[in-house]
């Protein structure tokens, strides 16, 4: 989306609540006024997919790209073998090289796609760290870092005060990340590192090392860590993380995650994760105040994010499936979208011939007993393919049955044979 010439990227970050701290905002504004720069954000390859928490970093890189700057997406193939203690209550399990290789390849593919149009530079810090000896680390890098400064980092102090303590491996992490910035400053002319506020200590360690190396100016910028309005961690559900890989979190479930955003969270999420202009977000919120039940901003948020991550076809399919659950008018092409998202069962036509509606409701887990199923049908509380259910089933021409009890309890029956 085009941006007004009078608006700077820092103005936009402030308006969207994406700038919590900067090493020298006035100097960074002056540098940005001179022309485009390169900036980087790091991602640890601890899994074969990014999750929704990583979208914040990608959204910030994409935002800078809209203003003409070039993003660098760094996969920490080397630092991922050590583990960042920031925000962690215990040391992470260390990954082997084969798993890291698989994870890096998967993350490269995801980030290249999500930053399409931003012309990102993809890099892995193993490219330079594997060529650095222990002696060089101690003599050329370690001498630039003050132990008191390292001990004063919030992440270090927090872990030292905990029962878990802190290993030397994790203690050294900030040196490694600091040198990543040094390398990118020298090799890629990268002048800015961005990250979440828990990374501020690691980022300033990098700007300090760049200054001591005499590599000219460098800046750090962080956004606030995402939490829900109720104080709980963002990006988690009862089932765990919400992944960007459709094999780990389906596009439908991904869409539902954003659709279920709380009213108190949705404005912030629209500003921080989408490219919608601030005034358009405020217009959506005004509509929301007129009719909260319609959940207009949540629907827009879900559509924008699903389209970005999975494409417009996935968004369209998720919306059709969502509408089908309320209307019962499910199309054959959308069966796979709901298969597994709601309780799904497979019966042969012969097996269904032996059941009536009450028995099928019981088999699908929508009622606890046959008698409850019969009462539900008699009271008009059961639906089959959007129509109020009769006592007897008619599956002569059907290939599936979408069952509903009440407003929110669904099950899908796929008919085989």
C-alpha positions, 0 to 999 in steps of 0.5 A: 500500500502506498504511504504519504510522503510526509509520513516516515517509517518511524511515524508509522511504527509509533502510530501502530504501537510498534516502537518501544525503544530505539538506541538513538531515535533522533539520529536514526530519523536523520539517517532515514532522511538520507535515503534507504538503509538495510535492516535485519531481524533474526529468527531461530530455526528451532522448528520447521515452521514459524508461528504467529509470534514471528509474524511481528518481525516479518510485519516490521520488515515488510513495513520498512520495505514499503518505505523503500528500505531493504530487509535482511532475514537472518536464520540463526543456524549457528546461534540456534545451536546455542539457544537465546536465554531471553524470555526463557525460564530454562535452557532449551534442548540443543538441536543437531545439524541435520534438524537445523538444516531442515528447519532452515530450508523450511524457514527460508521458503516461508520468509521468502514467500511472506516477504514477497515484493520486499526483495529480502536478503536471506542469510544464515549465521552459520555461513560466518561462524563456522569459519571463526576459531575459538582463539579468534572468538576470544581475541578478536570478539570477546575482548570487545565485550565487558563482563559487567555489561553482560551480567547486567542484561535483563535476560541474564539477571533473570535467569541467574536469579531463577532456580534453573540458573544459566549455563555458560553456553547461554551466557555467551549467546549475546556475544554471538548475536552482537557479532552477527550485527558486526558481520552484517554491518561490514558485509551487507552494509546493514545499519539497523537491527530490529526485534522484540523488546526482550532482545534489546540487550542483545541488540545494544551489545551489537551496536556497542561492538560495532562502535568499538570496531570503528564500523560507523553508525548502527541502530537498534529498534524494538517493539513491545512484546505481544500479550493479550489484553488479559495478560496471557501470552499471545499466539498460544491456544489450548492446542499449543502454538499457531503455526504458519505451516498449513500441515501443522495449523490448517488455514481454517484453524489459522483463520479461526484463531484471528477471528476469535480475537478479543474485542480489547485486542483486535485494534492492536492486532490490526495495526501491528500485523496488517498493512491497513491504514490507521484511519481504516482500522479506526473506521472498522472499530467504529463499525464494531461499536455499532454492532459488536456481534458482527465482529467486523474487525475480527473478520477483516483481521482473519482475512488479511492475515490468512491471505498473507500467510496462505493466499486468497484461495485459503481465505475464501475456503475458510469463509465458505466453511465458516458460513456452512457451519451456520447455514448447513449449506456445505459444498463438496469442494469444502469438505476437506477444509472442515475434515478434522476441524470439527469431529469427523466420522466415516460411515458406509451407506449400509451402516447408516441404513441401520441408524436413525437421526438420534442414533447418528447424533449419539455416534457423532458425540453430539448427545450422550445417549440415544434417548437424549438424541431422540428428545433433541430431534423431537424438540427441533434442536437437531439439524442435518445439512442445514435443515431441521432433522426428521426422526429418520435419515434420508441418505439416498443421494448424499455423500456427506452429512453436516450435523448440528445440535443447537448453535455451536455443536457440529459434526461431519459425517462422510459417507463411503460406498 
